[in-house]
C-alpha cells in the first residue's frame, strides 16, 4: 500500500494506470446504469478523462 502512494508521488506508471483504468470502468458503468440521470450525464466526461489520463500515463517511466 505504501508503494502505491510512493508511485503516485513519483509519477510511476503502475499506480496511475490503475487509477485511469478505474475511471474508464466507472465511466462505462455510469453510462450503462438505468437509475440516475446525473450519473449518465457525467459518464462521457469521466470516460474521456480516464482515457486521456491513460494515454498520458503510458508515457511515464516504469
C-alpha positions as CSV (number, residue, x, y, z in Angstrom):
1,X,0.0,0.0,0.0
2,X,2.8,2.4,0.8
3,X,4.5,1.5,-2.6
4,X,1.2,2.6,-4.3
5,X,1.3,6.0,-2.8
6,X,5.0,6.4,-3.4
7,X,4.4,5.5,-7.1
8,X,1.7,8.3,-7.2
9,X,4.1,10.8,-5.8
10,X,7.0,9.9,-8.1
11,X,4.8,9.6,-11.2
12,X,5.3,5.9,-11.8
13,X,3.2,4.2,-14.4
14,X,1.6,1.4,-12.4
15,X,-0.5,3.3,-9.9
16,X,-1.5,6.0,-12.3
17,X,-2.6,3.4,-14.9
18,X,-4.7,1.7,-12.3
19,X,-6.5,5.0,-11.5
20,X,-7.0,5.7,-15.2
21,X,-8.4,2.2,-15.7
22,X,-10.8,2.6,-12.7
23,X,-12.0,5.9,-14.2
24,X,-12.7,4.3,-17.5
25,X,-14.6,1.4,-15.9
26,X,-16.5,3.8,-13.7
27,X,-17.5,5.9,-16.7
28,X,-18.7,2.8,-18.6
29,X,-20.7,1.7,-15.5
30,X,-22.2,5.2,-15.2
31,X,-23.2,5.0,-18.9
32,X,-25.0,1.6,-18.5
33,X,-26.8,2.1,-15.3
34,X,-30.6,2.8,-15.6
35,X,-31.2,4.6,-12.3
36,X,-29.7,8.0,-12.0
37,X,-29.7,10.6,-14.8
38,X,-27.0,12.6,-13.2
39,X,-24.6,9.6,-13.4
40,X,-25.5,9.1,-17.1
41,X,-24.9,12.8,-17.7
42,X,-21.3,12.8,-16.5
43,X,-20.4,9.3,-17.8
44,X,-18.9,10.6,-21.1
45,X,-16.7,13.1,-19.2
46,X,-15.4,10.5,-16.7
47,X,-14.7,8.0,-19.5
48,X,-12.9,10.7,-21.6
49,X,-10.8,11.9,-18.6
50,X,-9.8,8.3,-17.9
51,X,-8.9,7.7,-21.5
52,X,-6.8,10.8,-21.8
53,X,-5.2,10.1,-18.5
54,X,-4.3,6.6,-19.6
55,X,-2.7,8.0,-22.8
56,X,-0.6,10.5,-20.8
57,X,0.3,8.0,-18.1
58,X,1.5,5.4,-20.6
59,X,4.5,7.7,-21.2
60,X,5.5,7.7,-17.6
61,X,8.6,5.7,-16.6
62,X,8.2,2.2,-15.1
